[in-house]
């Protein structure tokens, strides 16, 4: 049930060597074909959170050969009939030149590619969706920081090569874990992405960490999905935990048989999609907006101190707080 069907030629997949002219997927590139389709499923899920009455503005940082950039444009513009404007950014001149040539070839007037560094790129206008796939190490942090400061409605980020914390992390208590290089590396990567998700949550996003694609296809398989809520809400996670506790208490008082009859089980996949699209509830506790960034420092400092680390994304927002 792929969005891009095998047997139906897709021009950019043909030119990028994933498909033949007849639409057959090249066997050596099947992993890339699955990856592209999986990413489009994430785009499909967040579509209700993107503008319906105007052009959708998308930035793709570290676009590389732009398999996913072309796929997103093709899906939204050609298949869904939506007006879309996409900019891809990468450091490699030759890759950007080739991508622009392909965009012209397909007549994609609102798809352009630029050579540049995400840390220095300046955006003109609103951003609806920010994509970053395998932006190496702290490039992901700069992309996330830019996305938040520009008020991006949706962020889809697949991090890569989390070297920064791996080089910084120190902990006598966790020495048995830290002395094994591969364990330290994987723990550092998970800690990095967890902190990124916490920071995005504090900055007003409903944030989840999801499996991008099976480990057999790529070890870089975690995707951070963040959807901006109406207001920043640093306490939403605590509220959810309290709701879960209260719910379990109420459940224990009710007749489980009656509950199962009145509330039949729903498909968990549908629940996941539904939850990601719901607007924030009015009953969620809201704090004054000027205090929320301070909450970030208060919340994360114990973790950062325990491991003797200072992640780039945290540092960027801390500097912003001090400047205010």
VOGU-3710 file (C-alpha; in Angstrom, 3 decimals, decimal comma):
1> xxxxxxxxxx> 0,000/0,000/0,000  2,740/2,470/-0,919  1,768/6,049/-1,777  4,112/5,897/-4,762  3,119/2,701/-6,521  5,564/0,248/-7,992  4,855/-0,111/-11,707  3,877/3,558/-12,089  6,893/5,565/-13,346  7,704/8,620/-11,233
11> xxxxxxxxxx> 10,040/10,968/-13,165  12,304/12,014/-10,317  12,696/8,415/-9,084  13,688/7,381/-12,602  16,302/10,154/-12,883  17,626/9,457/-9,395  18,115/5,794/-10,235  15,424/4,320/-7,985  13,046/3,294/-10,792  13,365/2,172/-14,385
21> xxxxxxxxxx> 11,492/4,005/-17,150  8,842/1,277/-16,951  8,270/1,994/-13,251  10,065/-1,073/-11,905  11,989/-0,419/-8,694  15,694/-1,152/-9,069  16,421/-4,008/-6,666  19,510/-2,348/-5,179  17,464/0,804/-4,463  14,423/-0,810/-2,885
31> xxxxxxxxxx> 15,418/0,428/0,569  15,389/3,995/-0,759  11,973/3,371/-2,355  10,597/2,189/1,009  12,205/5,124/2,796  10,627/7,664/0,426  7,190/6,100/0,814  7,501/5,892/4,588  8,350/9,592/4,752  5,345/10,441/2,604
41> xxxxxxxxxx> 3,182/8,624/5,148  4,410/11,100/7,764  3,568/13,968/5,394  0,113/12,486/4,908  -0,382/12,322/8,693  0,484/16,002/9,249  -1,416/17,282/6,206  -4,388/18,405/8,375  -1,937/20,635/10,303  -0,783/22,450/7,160
51> xxxxxxxxxx> -2,551/25,462/5,567  -5,582/24,617/3,435  -6,352/28,077/2,047  -2,926/29,205/0,859  0,436/28,022/-0,447  2,298/25,638/1,883  5,829/26,894/2,566  8,392/24,129/3,197  12,118/24,210/3,974  14,339/21,138/3,653
61> xxxxxxxxxx> 17,672/21,560/5,431  20,505/19,250/4,370  18,505/18,031/1,387  21,424/16,172/-0,266  20,324/14,456/-3,487  16,774/15,465/-2,540  14,928/12,178/-2,924  12,518/13,264/-0,206  12,334/16,889/-1,358  11,162/15,847/-4,815
71> xxxxxxxxxx> 8,871/13,230/-3,279  7,163/15,790/-1,006  6,673/18,218/-3,893  5,356/15,463/-6,171  2,978/14,176/-3,494  1,571/17,551/-2,436  1,546/19,266/-5,840  0,966/16,493/-8,391  -1,018/13,934/-6,386  -2,873/16,114/-3,856
81> xxxxxxxxxx> -3,259/19,244/-5,999  -1,979/21,576/-3,268  -0,135/24,815/-3,888  3,333/24,382/-2,417  6,648/26,241/-2,325  9,737/24,247/-1,274  13,335/25,345/-0,747  16,090/22,754/-0,327  19,389/23,754/1,268  22,698/21,895/1,177
91> xxxxxxxxxx> 26,431/22,625/1,270  27,388/20,789/-1,941  27,361/22,983/-5,053  27,331/20,133/-7,566  24,407/18,389/-5,860  22,395/21,620/-5,693  23,111/22,351/-9,350  21,861/18,908/-10,395  18,705/19,209/-8,249  17,858/22,590/-9,779
101> xxxxxxxxxx> 18,308/21,120/-13,267  15,866/18,325/-12,427  13,336/20,785/-10,976  13,433/22,785/-14,214  13,115/19,589/-16,262  9,907/18,599/-14,427  8,456/22,112/-14,579  8,478/22,447/-10,792  8,519/26,245/-10,683  8,038/26,440/-6,923
111> xxxxxxxxxx> 10,826/24,020/-6,039  14,301/25,510/-5,753  17,623/24,503/-4,254  20,240/26,733/-2,651  23,805/26,236/-1,502  24,221/27,286/2,092  24,668/26,503/5,766  21,568/25,979/7,885  23,152/27,931/10,743  23,378/31,058/8,552
121> xxxxxxxxxx> 20,300/30,764/6,345  17,773/33,584/6,677  14,141/32,895/5,820  11,786/35,488/4,376  8,198/34,849/5,356  6,361/32,165/7,288  7,400/28,496/7,417  4,716/25,831/7,567  6,841/22,676/7,487  10,529/22,207/8,211
131> xxxxxxxxxx> 12,193/18,962/7,109  15,654/17,768/8,020  16,781/14,277/7,074  20,140/13,063/8,375  21,556/16,547/8,941  24,832/15,627/10,591  25,391/16,213/14,311  24,653/19,812/15,391  23,268/20,770/11,946  20,041/19,187/13,195
141> xxxxxxxxxx> 20,108/21,481/16,252  20,515/24,607/14,143  17,694/23,446/11,865  15,385/22,852/14,842  16,319/26,184/16,388  15,629/28,025/13,137  12,326/26,223/12,701  11,134/27,215/16,178  12,232/30,852/15,877  10,448/31,092/12,510
151> xxxxxxxxxx> 7,320/29,611/14,036  7,199/26,508/11,829  3,845/24,768/12,194  5,281/21,269/11,728  8,797/19,854/12,122  9,884/16,466/10,777  13,483/15,662/11,661  15,516/12,470/11,293  18,781/13,188/13,166  22,150/11,736/12,265
161> xxxxxxxxxx> 25,615/11,299/13,786  25,031/12,698/17,279  28,716/13,211/18,091  28,466/16,280/20,314  27,141/14,728/23,530  29,213/11,590/22,977  32,334/13,767/23,204  31,098/15,715/26,256  29,338/13,180/28,434  30,899/12,319/31,805
171> xxxxxxxxxx> 29,317/10,336/34,628  31,064/8,382/37,374  27,804/6,697/38,327  27,366/5,359/34,799  30,993/4,370/34,273  30,118/0,709/33,579  27,958/1,944/30,711  30,322/4,667/29,513  33,430/2,515/29,258  32,035/0,580/26,277
181> xxxxxxxxxx> 32,346/2,737/23,188  29,365/1,430/21,229  27,073/1,583/24,283  28,203/5,111/25,071  27,639/6,139/21,455  24,103/4,757/21,329  23,191/6,120/24,751  24,493/9,559/23,745  22,426/9,491/20,552  19,248/8,582/22,435
191> xxxxxxxxxx> 19,942/11,210/25,107  20,549/13,833/22,414  17,245/13,184/20,670  15,337/12,945/23,964  16,637/16,365/25,001  15,757/17,781/21,593  12,206/16,511/21,994  11,945/17,970/25,506  13,166/21,350/24,276  10,657/21,381/21,422
201> xxxxxxxxxx> 7,893/20,493/23,886  8,917/23,384/26,135  8,893/25,678/23,106  5,241/24,926/22,449  5,216/21,805/20,280  3,372/18,545/20,656  6,432/16,332/20,186  6,856/12,625/19,528  9,817/10,394/18,687  8,758/7,755/16,164
211> xxxxxxxxxx> 10,361/4,949/14,205  11,140/6,270/10,743  11,946/2,978/9,045  13,008/-0,527/10,089  16,516/-0,899/11,521  17,366/-3,360/8,749  17,197/-0,492/6,231  19,087/2,153/8,232  20,285/2,473/11,860  19,331/6,175/11,735
221> xxxxxxxxxx> 15,696/5,321/12,168  14,237/7,780/14,686  12,059/10,667/13,537  11,209/13,659/15,705  7,734/14,926/14,850  6,745/18,244/16,382  3,450/20,035/15,763  3,070/23,562/17,075  0,167/24,100/19,466  -1,818/27,315/19,740
231> xxxxxxxxxx> 0,107/28,391/22,852  3,351/27,333/24,422  2,638/24,778/27,118  5,538/23,594/29,226  3,260/21,680/31,557  1,369/19,565/29,004  3,518/16,495/29,622  2,954/16,690/33,368  -0,771/17,169/32,752  -0,864/14,074/30,532
241> xxxxxxxxxx> 0,821/12,045/33,266  -1,674/13,275/35,842  -4,559/12,425/33,500  -3,191/8,918/33,070  -3,016/8,445/36,847  -6,533/9,787/37,339  -7,792/7,635/34,493  -6,324/4,482/36,000  -8,017/5,268/39,334  -11,392/5,757/37,658
251> xxxxxxxxxx> -10,954/2,608/35,598  -10,373/0,557/38,728  -13,723/1,725/40,111  -15,714/0,893/36,975  -16,999/-2,456/35,751  -14,460/-3,546/33,118  -17,096/-5,588/31,283  -19,431/-2,636/30,958  -16,577/-0,483/29,761  -15,577/-2,944/27,064
261> xxxxxxxxxx> -19,171/-3,026/25,760  -19,643/0,722/25,715  -16,180/1,568/24,425  -15,002/-0,984/21,880  -11,275/-1,009/21,188  -10,111/1,213/18,381  -7,259/0,728/15,965  -4,110/2,092/17,725  -2,838/3,429/14,386  -5,999/5,496/13,985
271> xxxxxxxxxx> -5,623/6,737/17,575  -2,073/7,856/16,827  -3,172/9,799/13,768  -6,143/11,305/15,608  -4,020/12,423/18,574  -1,459/14,119/16,352  -4,175/16,203/14,693  -6,197/17,277/17,725  -6,015/20,873/18,899  -4,683/21,366/22,440
281> xxxxxxxxxx> -7,385/20,982/25,075  -8,606/24,112/26,841  -8,210/22,469/30,244  -4,440/22,102/29,850  -2,680/24,326/32,353  -1,123/27,326/30,623  1,712/29,321/32,105  2,528/32,945/31,246  4,401/32,837/27,951  7,363/34,894/29,217
291> xxxxxxxxxx> 8,104/32,234/31,865  8,085/29,211/29,593  11,634/29,580/28,280  12,837/29,864/31,894  11,065/26,582/32,608  13,260/24,982/29,970  16,416/25,800/31,903  14,871/24,756/35,203  13,668/21,445/33,747  16,841/20,368/31,947
301> xxxxxxxxxx> 19,620/21,706/34,181  19,650/18,659/36,519  20,127/16,305/33,557  22,775/18,471/31,929  24,671/18,793/35,212  24,477/15,070/35,917  26,105/14,212/32,586  28,271/17,368/32,350  26,921/18,262/28,912  25,702/21,366/27,074
311> xxxxxxxxxx> 23,840/20,422/23,867  23,829/22,972/21,058  20,030/23,296/20,884  19,853/24,012/24,620  22,698/26,529/24,356  21,009/28,371/21,476  17,767/28,811/23,398  19,596/29,668/26,647  21,399/32,485/24,859  18,078/33,738/23,555
321> xxxx> 16,644/33,712/27,073  19,589/35,684/28,456  19,356/38,209/25,612  15,725/38,846/26,551
//
